[in-house]
Amino acid sequence: MYARHSLGINVNLWWGIAMLIFGAGMLLLARRGVVAARSVHKNLKSPNVR
């Protein structure tokens, strides 16, 4: 009923897969940013010993 086909291709399936991959990429980038922000914050809190 909801499966739309364009030239024999299930458009909803492929767009769903594309959105899933995009969402996973955004999640990985967000976690990477949080890790980087924590390391910068930790480095700012530690005293500079030279």
mmCIF file as gemmi writes it, N, C-alpha and C atoms, coordinates in Angstrom:
data_model
loop_
_atom_site.group_PDB
_atom_site.id
_atom_site.type_symbol
_atom_site.label_atom_id
_atom_site.label_alt_id
_atom_site.label_comp_id
_atom_site.label_asym_id
_atom_site.label_entity_id
_atom_site.label_seq_id
_atom_site.pdbx_PDB_ins_code
_atom_site.Cartn_x
_atom_site.Cartn_y
_atom_site.Cartn_z
_atom_site.occupancy
_atom_site.B_iso_or_equiv
_atom_site.pdbx_formal_charge
_atom_site.auth_seq_id
_atom_site.auth_asym_id
_atom_site.pdbx_PDB_model_num
ATOM 1 N N . MET Axp A 1 ? 0.824 -1.188 0 1 0 ? 1 A 1
ATOM 2 C CA . MET Axp A 1 ? 0 0 0 1 0 ? 1 A 1
ATOM 3 C C . MET Axp A 1 ? 0.869 1.252 0 1 0 ? 1 A 1
ATOM 4 N N . TYR Axp A 2 ? 1.883 1.304 0.89 1 0 ? 2 A 1
ATOM 5 C CA . TYR Axp A 2 ? 2.706 2.499 0.991 1 0 ? 2 A 1
ATOM 6 C C . TYR Axp A 2 ? 3.986 2.411 0.17 1 0 ? 2 A 1
ATOM 7 N N . ALA Axp A 3 ? 4.259 1.275 -0.411 1 0 ? 3 A 1
ATOM 8 C CA . ALA Axp A 3 ? 5.489 1.114 -1.194 1 0 ? 3 A 1
ATOM 9 C C . ALA Axp A 3 ? 5.312 1.803 -2.537 1 0 ? 3 A 1
ATOM 10 N N . ARG Axp A 4 ? 6.117 2.847 -2.749 1 0 ? 4 A 1
ATOM 11 C CA . ARG Axp A 4 ? 6.07 3.542 -4.028 1 0 ? 4 A 1
ATOM 12 C C . ARG Axp A 4 ? 7.235 3.068 -4.868 1 0 ? 4 A 1
ATOM 13 N N . HIS Axp A 5 ? 6.961 2.855 -6.119 1 0 ? 5 A 1
ATOM 14 C CA . HIS Axp A 5 ? 7.992 2.381 -7.025 1 0 ? 5 A 1
ATOM 15 C C . HIS Axp A 5 ? 8.193 3.394 -8.135 1 0 ? 5 A 1
ATOM 16 N N . SER Axp A 6 ? 9.419 3.673 -8.43 1 0 ? 6 A 1
ATOM 17 C CA . SER Axp A 6 ? 9.765 4.547 -9.539 1 0 ? 6 A 1
ATOM 18 C C . SER Axp A 6 ? 10.749 3.783 -10.403 1 0 ? 6 A 1
ATOM 19 N N . LEU Axp A 7 ? 10.325 3.412 -11.574 1 0 ? 7 A 1
ATOM 20 C CA . LEU Axp A 7 ? 11.124 2.596 -12.489 1 0 ? 7 A 1
ATOM 21 C C . LEU Axp A 7 ? 11.546 1.283 -11.839 1 0 ? 7 A 1
ATOM 22 N N . GLY Axp A 8 ? 10.672 0.731 -11.029 1 0 ? 8 A 1
ATOM 23 C CA . GLY Axp A 8 ? 10.939 -0.551 -10.391 1 0 ? 8 A 1
ATOM 24 C C . GLY Axp A 8 ? 11.805 -0.469 -9.151 1 0 ? 8 A 1
ATOM 25 N N . ILE Axp A 9 ? 12.071 0.736 -8.65 1 0 ? 9 A 1
ATOM 26 C CA . ILE Axp A 9 ? 12.909 0.922 -7.472 1 0 ? 9 A 1
ATOM 27 C C . ILE Axp A 9 ? 12.017 1.318 -6.297 1 0 ? 9 A 1
ATOM 28 N N . ASN Axp A 10 ? 12.198 0.674 -5.167 1 0 ? 10 A 1
ATOM 29 C CA . ASN Axp A 10 ? 11.432 1.016 -3.974 1 0 ? 10 A 1
ATOM 30 C C . ASN Axp A 10 ? 12.057 2.269 -3.359 1 0 ? 10 A 1
ATOM 31 N N . VAL Axp A 11 ? 11.48 3.412 -3.668 1 0 ? 11 A 1
ATOM 32 C CA . VAL Axp A 11 ? 12.03 4.709 -3.272 1 0 ? 11 A 1
ATOM 33 C C . VAL Axp A 11 ? 12.072 4.858 -1.752 1 0 ? 11 A 1
ATOM 34 N N . ASN Axp A 12 ? 11.016 4.46 -1.08 1 0 ? 12 A 1
ATOM 35 C CA . ASN Axp A 12 ? 10.966 4.607 0.376 1 0 ? 12 A 1
ATOM 36 C C . ASN Axp A 12 ? 12.051 3.786 1.054 1 0 ? 12 A 1
ATOM 37 N N . LEU Axp A 13 ? 12.315 2.6 0.557 1 0 ? 13 A 1
ATOM 38 C CA . LEU Axp A 13 ? 13.359 1.757 1.136 1 0 ? 13 A 1
ATOM 39 C C . LEU Axp A 13 ? 14.724 2.42 0.99 1 0 ? 13 A 1
ATOM 40 N N . TRP Axp A 14 ? 15.048 2.896 -0.213 1 0 ? 14 A 1
ATOM 41 C CA . TRP Axp A 14 ? 16.37 3.483 -0.438 1 0 ? 14 A 1
ATOM 42 C C . TRP Axp A 14 ? 16.546 4.807 0.285 1 0 ? 14 A 1
ATOM 43 N N . TRP Axp A 15 ? 15.496 5.633 0.348 1 0 ? 15 A 1
ATOM 44 C CA . TRP Axp A 15 ? 15.6 6.875 1.113 1 0 ? 15 A 1
ATOM 45 C C . TRP Axp A 15 ? 15.722 6.587 2.6 1 0 ? 15 A 1
ATOM 46 N N . GLY Axp A 16 ? 15.048 5.559 3.072 1 0 ? 16 A 1
ATOM 47 C CA . GLY Axp A 16 ? 15.177 5.164 4.468 1 0 ? 16 A 1
ATOM 48 C C . GLY Axp A 16 ? 16.587 4.729 4.802 1 0 ? 16 A 1
ATOM 49 N N . ILE Axp A 17 ? 17.203 3.961 3.919 1 0 ? 17 A 1
ATOM 50 C CA . ILE Axp A 17 ? 18.588 3.54 4.117 1 0 ? 17 A 1
ATOM 51 C C . ILE Axp A 17 ? 19.52 4.748 4.088 1 0 ? 17 A 1
ATOM 52 N N . ALA Axp A 18 ? 19.285 5.668 3.151 1 0 ? 18 A 1
ATOM 53 C CA . ALA Axp A 18 ? 20.117 6.877 3.058 1 0 ? 18 A 1
ATOM 54 C C . ALA Axp A 18 ? 20.004 7.714 4.329 1 0 ? 18 A 1
ATOM 55 N N . MET Axp A 19 ? 18.787 7.869 4.849 1 0 ? 19 A 1
ATOM 56 C CA . MET Axp A 19 ? 18.599 8.653 6.076 1 0 ? 19 A 1
ATOM 57 C C . MET Axp A 19 ? 19.224 7.963 7.284 1 0 ? 19 A 1
ATOM 58 N N . LEU Axp A 20 ? 19.168 6.639 7.312 1 0 ? 20 A 1
ATOM 59 C CA . LEU Axp A 20 ? 19.788 5.89 8.4 1 0 ? 20 A 1
ATOM 60 C C . LEU Axp A 20 ? 21.307 6.081 8.394 1 0 ? 20 A 1
ATOM 61 N N . ILE Axp A 21 ? 21.92 6.018 7.222 1 0 ? 21 A 1
ATOM 62 C CA . ILE Axp A 21 ? 23.366 6.229 7.104 1 0 ? 21 A 1
ATOM 63 C C . ILE Axp A 21 ? 23.729 7.657 7.488 1 0 ? 21 A 1
ATOM 64 N N . PHE Axp A 22 ? 22.95 8.625 7.025 1 0 ? 22 A 1
ATOM 65 C CA . PHE Axp A 22 ? 23.194 10.026 7.358 1 0 ? 22 A 1
ATOM 66 C C . PHE Axp A 22 ? 23.069 10.254 8.867 1 0 ? 22 A 1
ATOM 67 N N . GLY Axp A 23 ? 22.043 9.691 9.474 1 0 ? 23 A 1
ATOM 68 C CA . GLY Axp A 23 ? 21.843 9.831 10.909 1 0 ? 23 A 1
ATOM 69 C C . GLY Axp A 23 ? 22.984 9.203 11.703 1 0 ? 23 A 1
ATOM 70 N N . ALA Axp A 24 ? 23.456 8.043 11.27 1 0 ? 24 A 1
ATOM 71 C CA . ALA Axp A 24 ? 24.577 7.391 11.951 1 0 ? 24 A 1
ATOM 72 C C . ALA Axp A 24 ? 25.837 8.24 11.831 1 0 ? 24 A 1
ATOM 73 N N . GLY Axp A 25 ? 26.043 8.848 10.659 1 0 ? 25 A 1
ATOM 74 C CA . GLY Axp A 25 ? 27.197 9.734 10.479 1 0 ? 25 A 1
ATOM 75 C C . GLY Axp A 25 ? 27.12 10.955 11.38 1 0 ? 25 A 1
ATOM 76 N N . MET Axp A 26 ? 25.944 11.539 11.503 1 0 ? 26 A 1
ATOM 77 C CA . MET Axp A 26 ? 25.771 12.697 12.382 1 0 ? 26 A 1
ATOM 78 C C . MET Axp A 26 ? 25.997 12.316 13.844 1 0 ? 26 A 1
ATOM 79 N N . LEU Axp A 27 ? 25.534 11.135 14.233 1 0 ? 27 A 1
ATOM 80 C CA . LEU Axp A 27 ? 25.741 10.666 15.597 1 0 ? 27 A 1
ATOM 81 C C . LEU Axp A 27 ? 27.234 10.485 15.882 1 0 ? 27 A 1
ATOM 82 N N . LEU Axp A 28 ? 27.965 9.902 14.941 1 0 ? 28 A 1
ATOM 83 C CA . LEU Axp A 28 ? 29.405 9.72 15.123 1 0 ? 28 A 1
ATOM 84 C C . LEU Axp A 28 ? 30.129 11.061 15.216 1 0 ? 28 A 1
ATOM 85 N N . LEU Axp A 29 ? 29.751 12.016 14.377 1 0 ? 29 A 1
ATOM 86 C CA . LEU Axp A 29 ? 30.375 13.339 14.435 1 0 ? 29 A 1
ATOM 87 C C . LEU Axp A 29 ? 30.059 14.047 15.761 1 0 ? 29 A 1
ATOM 88 N N . ALA Axp A 30 ? 28.839 13.884 16.25 1 0 ? 30 A 1
ATOM 89 C CA . ALA Axp A 30 ? 28.459 14.511 17.516 1 0 ? 30 A 1
ATOM 90 C C . ALA Axp A 30 ? 29.259 13.922 18.67 1 0 ? 30 A 1
ATOM 91 N N . ARG Axp A 31 ? 29.403 12.619 18.698 1 0 ? 31 A 1
ATOM 92 C CA . ARG Axp A 31 ? 30.182 11.987 19.77 1 0 ? 31 A 1
ATOM 93 C C . ARG Axp A 31 ? 31.645 12.378 19.681 1 0 ? 31 A 1
ATOM 94 N N . ARG Axp A 32 ? 32.152 12.495 18.475 1 0 ? 32 A 1
ATOM 95 C CA . ARG Axp A 32 ? 33.541 12.915 18.279 1 0 ? 32 A 1
ATOM 96 C C . ARG Axp A 32 ? 33.742 14.34 18.799 1 0 ? 32 A 1
ATOM 97 N N . GLY Axp A 33 ? 32.763 15.205 18.571 1 0 ? 33 A 1
ATOM 98 C CA . GLY Axp A 33 ? 32.84 16.576 19.062 1 0 ? 33 A 1
ATOM 99 C C . GLY Axp A 33 ? 32.803 16.648 20.574 1 0 ? 33 A 1
ATOM 100 N N . VAL Axp A 34 ? 31.991 15.793 21.198 1 0 ? 34 A 1
ATOM 101 C CA . VAL Axp A 34 ? 31.914 15.774 22.658 1 0 ? 34 A 1
ATOM 102 C C . VAL Axp A 34 ? 33.242 15.321 23.248 1 0 ? 34 A 1
ATOM 103 N N . VAL Axp A 35 ? 33.846 14.313 22.66 1 0 ? 35 A 1
ATOM 104 C CA . VAL Axp A 35 ? 35.141 13.823 23.149 1 0 ? 35 A 1
ATOM 105 C C . VAL Axp A 35 ? 36.196 14.916 23.012 1 0 ? 35 A 1
ATOM 106 N N . ALA Axp A 36 ? 36.21 15.62 21.887 1 0 ? 36 A 1
ATOM 107 C CA . ALA Axp A 36 ? 37.183 16.695 21.679 1 0 ? 36 A 1
ATOM 108 C C . ALA Axp A 36 ? 36.958 17.832 22.673 1 0 ? 36 A 1
ATOM 109 N N . ALA Axp A 37 ? 35.709 18.184 22.927 1 0 ? 37 A 1
ATOM 110 C CA . ALA Axp A 37 ? 35.406 19.264 23.867 1 0 ? 37 A 1
ATOM 111 C C . ALA Axp A 37 ? 35.832 18.882 25.287 1 0 ? 37 A 1
ATOM 112 N N . ARG Axp A 38 ? 35.631 17.618 25.643 1 0 ? 38 A 1
ATOM 113 C CA . ARG Axp A 38 ? 36.049 17.181 26.98 1 0 ? 38 A 1
ATOM 114 C C . ARG Axp A 38 ? 37.561 17.25 27.138 1 0 ? 38 A 1
ATOM 115 N N . SER Axp A 39 ? 38.297 16.862 26.092 1 0 ? 39 A 1
ATOM 116 C CA . SER Axp A 39 ? 39.755 16.886 26.197 1 0 ? 39 A 1
ATOM 117 C C . SER Axp A 39 ? 40.272 18.317 26.279 1 0 ? 39 A 1
ATOM 118 N N . VAL Axp A 40 ? 39.644 19.238 25.553 1 0 ? 40 A 1
ATOM 119 C CA . VAL Axp A 40 ? 40.044 20.645 25.634 1 0 ? 40 A 1
ATOM 120 C C . VAL Axp A 40 ? 39.749 21.185 27.023 1 0 ? 40 A 1
ATOM 121 N N . HIS Axp A 41 ? 38.577 20.858 27.547 1 0 ? 41 A 1
ATOM 122 C CA . HIS Axp A 41 ? 38.196 21.326 28.88 1 0 ? 41 A 1
ATOM 123 C C . HIS Axp A 41 ? 39.142 20.76 29.942 1 0 ? 41 A 1
ATOM 124 N N . LYS Axp A 42 ? 39.492 19.481 29.797 1 0 ? 42 A 1
ATOM 125 C CA . LYS Axp A 42 ? 40.4 18.847 30.75 1 0 ? 42 A 1
ATOM 126 C C . LYS Axp A 42 ? 41.785 19.497 30.685 1 0 ? 42 A 1
ATOM 127 N N . ASN Axp A 43 ? 42.255 19.832 29.481 1 0 ? 43 A 1
ATOM 128 C CA . ASN Axp A 43 ? 43.56 20.47 29.324 1 0 ? 43 A 1
ATOM 129 C C . ASN Axp A 43 ? 43.561 21.878 29.894 1 0 ? 43 A 1
ATOM 130 N N . LEU Axp A 44 ? 42.45 22.558 29.841 1 0 ? 44 A 1
ATOM 131 C CA . LEU Axp A 44 ? 42.383 23.912 30.392 1 0 ? 44 A 1
ATOM 132 C C . LEU Axp A 44 ? 42.374 23.882 31.923 1 0 ? 44 A 1
ATOM 133 N N . LYS Axp A 45 ? 41.832 22.84 32.507 1 0 ? 45 A 1
ATOM 134 C CA . LYS Axp A 45 ? 41.776 22.737 33.961 1 0 ? 45 A 1
ATOM 135 C C . LYS Axp A 45 ? 43.101 22.307 34.572 1 0 ? 45 A 1
ATOM 136 N N . SER Axp A 46 ? 43.901 21.554 33.831 1 0 ? 46 A 1
ATOM 137 C CA . SER Axp A 46 ? 45.162 21.067 34.402 1 0 ? 46 A 1
ATOM 138 C C . SER Axp A 46 ? 46.199 22.179 34.383 1 0 ? 46 A 1
ATOM 139 N N . PRO Axp A 47 ? 47.029 22.24 35.416 1 0 ? 47 A 1
ATOM 140 C CA . PRO Axp A 47 ? 48.046 23.293 35.463 1 0 ? 47 A 1
ATOM 141 C C . PRO Axp A 47 ? 49.158 23.024 34.445 1 0 ? 47 A 1
ATOM 142 N N . ASN Axp A 48 ? 49.694 24.104 33.921 1 0 ? 48 A 1
ATOM 143 C CA . ASN Axp A 48 ? 50.804 23.974 32.98 1 0 ? 48 A 1
ATOM 144 C C . ASN Axp A 48 ? 52.101 23.824 33.74 1 0 ? 48 A 1
ATOM 145 N N . VAL Axp A 49 ? 52.685 22.668 33.68 1 0 ? 49 A 1
ATOM 146 C CA . VAL Axp A 49 ? 53.957 22.409 34.361 1 0 ? 49 A 1
ATOM 147 C C . VAL Axp A 49 ? 55.032 22.307 33.289 1 0 ? 49 A 1
ATOM 148 N N . ARG Axp A 50 ? 56.008 23.219 33.356 1 0 ? 50 A 1
ATOM 149 C CA . ARG Axp A 50 ? 57.076 23.211 32.364 1 0 ? 50 A 1
ATOM 150 C C . ARG Axp A 50 ? 58.407 23.096 33.015 1 0 ? 50 A 1
